[in-house]
Every structure is written in structure tokens, then in C-alpha cells.
Amino acid sequence: AGLACGGEPDYCSNVSELEQSVRDLGDVDVVAGGTNALRDALQGVEDQAEATIEAAKDDFPEETSAMRDSLDSLKQSAGELSESPTAEDIAPVATDVAAMVTSVENFAGTTESECD
């Protein structure tokens, strides 16, 4: 892993930004805000996840693979939403958001010792 100024691997700064974008995604009210609000938040997660996965894949192949799988599932379920989704339509997205949160938390926990 490349080292940033503080002597930490590059992905350390990515992790905190990714965690925040995932939290923001969880706060989106799709029923009130519509699918555009979800897609905007998802774009932030996608950008952060891609950067984190790229920076950490050599050091943490299993965890980054799990994040990749979660991200791909989330992108697919979100992409299938209509402009005016029902609660039933949103359920698979909520499940995928939860899986994304879990994969990010697992990654953050695994990398914590490297990112003090």
C-alpha cells in the first residue's frame, strides 16, 4: 500500500469518507426524496468505495471483494427503482444498503490497526 503523509496507507483516509457516505445513504428518504435523492447519495458511496477498493485491494482482498459485491448489488437494486417507488420497491435497496454498511464496517474494523 502507498503511504500517505502521516505514514498511514492511502486507504485510511478513504475509509472514513466511505463510512460517512454510507451513513448519508442510509439517511436518504426515498419515498420523500424520490429516486434521484437515492442515486445522488449512491454516487457518493460508489465513488468512495471505488477509491477505497482500489487503494486496499492488494492488502485486503477478501474485504474489498465483499465491498465490491455489496456495491454491485446495491447499484443493481437502486437502478431498478421507478421514479416513484413504493415501500415494497425500496425493500431490496434497503437490504443492499444494510449489506453495504456491513461490508464497510467489516473493512474499517479490519483496517483499523493500520489506520491509527
Secondary structure as UniProt FT lines:
FT   TURN            5..6
FT   HELIX           11..26
FT   HELIX           30..56
FT   TURN            57..59
FT   HELIX           61..79
FT   HELIX           87..111
FT   HELIX           112..114
//
